[in-house]
Amino acid sequence: VSTTRILEVEGLSARYGHVEALRPVDLHVEDGELIAILGPNGAGKSTLMNAIMGLVPTEGRVRFRGRDVPRRAPAEAAALGIVLVPEGRGIFAPMTVAENLELGAYLLSDKREFARRHERVLSMFPRLKERLTQTAGSLSGGEQQMLAVGRALMAEPKILLLDEPSLGLAPRVIEEILQTLGELNRQGLSIILVEQKAPLVLTLARRAYLLSVGTIAAEIDPRTIKSHDELAHYYLG
Ligand code: ATP
């Protein structure tokens, strides 16, 4: 099967002062793939997502469909179709659900296209539909995460980056969100899913990268992971 790479990361590194949060990292995502980035607290997972978006100063390259993504220009990355749902969701609490969704499509002027995307997001997350006039801050944690994903989808991403969408949510809600991500992936969306709790995503991901102290320690084929012990082996080295 011939595939094309939607995203290629080459020698991407980032530092905060003297802290080398990300050592040169190489990874790629094939078109239509859902990959997972796993790793313990402080491994550099969020830094990697922010580095891909150009939200932090980096060295190295990020290519989208073979074309260089300008560094330190997150709006340009987003315009190319690379969209991040950040850790902590990044929604605007005092604004309504509807307003938050609108922000996701701020680059769009075509009203019919806006309506089409809006309809699609609300059919995917019916709970948001019932709460359009409510402030985002008054939503439950799970609903806020759905709003964050919904807002990202309003930008019609080509590749969606999600930084620990399960954080602080009940297992049932996590299950619901992961199912939606699986569905989006089946519809052809490329996804990078950052997750600390590996068992959650290994059923969903085609491949997984294990990040440890700012570096890719292993690439894992989830189909070959047969037990929790084996996974622990990856984590502990
Ligand atoms: P978590 O799962 O806890 O979110 P993570 O894998 O996402 O962790 P990062 O948040 O990327 O890890 O952090 C990687 C390293 O960089 C950590 O040692 C962290 O303390 C450091 N770091 C992150 N942000 C900053 C910052 N703004 N200033 C200084 N150091 C930072």
Boltz pocket constraint, residues with backbone or C-beta under 6 A from the ligand:
constraints:
  - pocket:
      binder: B
      contacts: [[A, 16], [A, 19], [A, 21], [A, 39], [A, 40], [A, 41], [A, 42], [A, 43], [A, 44], [A, 45], [A, 46], [A, 47], [A, 48], [A, 87], [A, 196]]
      max_distance: 6.0
